[in-house]
Amino acid sequence: MSHAHPTTPAFKSNAHDALANANLQTALRNARGHFVDKRTAAAARVDTFEQIRDAGREMKNHTLAHLDLYLEEYEARVTAAGGHVHWAETAEDARRIVLEICRSVDAKTVNKGKTMISEECGINDHLAANGITPVETDLGEYIIQLRHEAPSHIIAPAVHVTVPEIEAAFRKAHSHLPPDRDLSDNATLQMEARRILREKYFQAEVGITGANMLIAETGQSVIVTNEGNGDLSQSLPRVHIVMASLEKLVPTLDDASTVLRLLARSATGQDMSVYTTFSSGPRRTQDPDGPEEYHVVLLDNGRSNMVGTEFQEMLRCIRCGACMNHCPVYQAVGGHAYGWVYPGPMGAVLTPSLIGVEEGGQLPNASTFCGRCESVCPMKIPLPKMMRHWREREFEKRLTPSAARYGIALWAFFARRPALYRFGTRLGMKALRRMAGGRGRLASLPLGGGWTGQRDFPAPQGKTFMDQWKEKRG
């Protein structure tokens, strides 16, 4: 699946297909609650967790307010350490820069750690089209690469895949191995992936990683992983390329430690990831290993247009995935339904910001507005508020389906006439109770098939809210 060609306008049909996909629903059921429970427990173990969230939010707000200065400082520090910073205004620029670096060392193979920016830019497809083989070394990314799929989650890219599906992909891709080998559980699958990937690490001329943070004070890039693949992907090849977006900047090492105290707890429920790696330029003469060249590709791709707007707060995101882990919509349809790189509530805000409301306008509607995403976001990003802003823009551009526009106009007509609104509400409640026939629920509803196709609709009980409020006030 190429990320250069988003399919977000197909969200409704994607979601319909996802709900009907038995394998996907099994995988989502198995994952549901896993991240949620661990995040809750991890946060409870830190008495000052809310204060750390506040500190992280204020630090990112400060960084975004002075982003130009910190970017200049970061570039100067990287250059002083012997590295190179490349500015990529668009995804096309990033693809060109990465290809030029790979060609400069006549690379045939590129090892990759997990990086959402490379997904956003379609790096794998671009390298393959130019005769260079990209190899994903993160286990989840490796699985979906074999299945020719996009990630369905930003920290667990293969969360949608079941063990039998992984076994089938491995048997097809690793046909040189004995056909009677045991691949029946996670342990045997992991051992086989480790053996296969171990060979790849020593073949690649170039390694590409993402960056959870870029530190202006030191010029370092930071990655957090649980498998160690990121370390091998950047230390063994001749060339290390870091791909990161502008908002990954933090001012100091102390600020980085604040983010680290939030990131793993919010993402996987760990106090810290197994590996936290700080990289600083190419190998020095006294270093036992490391790359000969160190390049950082800094991607804008629409982010600078968000600065100073009502969507600037989205740039505080540290890509933990907590919002999608807690989102009832994501839990029901998975990540592929969103049609591009970033799923869930954060994707519903970020995607239209990066590719336009014309392409991504359906995504802000993929929300119940329950507010769980904002309540668990380590950076306290007001995701529902920003989704409402996108809904407003979609409506203003007349991109909202005509049925929805007419429905809202009809509601507005009644809302401006309180007496008529109360009369209509009483009449509607009586009609729905009669339709329920004493069962207390409706299995079908005129104009409400999208709801009743998946669940019953509760029949109204008692008096209207306004009538109850009037009685309570006396």
Order of alpha helices (4+ residues) and beta strands (2+ residues): alpha-alpha-alpha-alpha-alpha-beta-alpha-beta-alpha-alpha-beta-alpha-alpha-alpha-beta-beta-beta-alpha-beta-beta-alpha-beta-beta-alpha-alpha-alpha-alpha-alpha-alpha-alpha-alpha-beta-alpha-beta-alpha
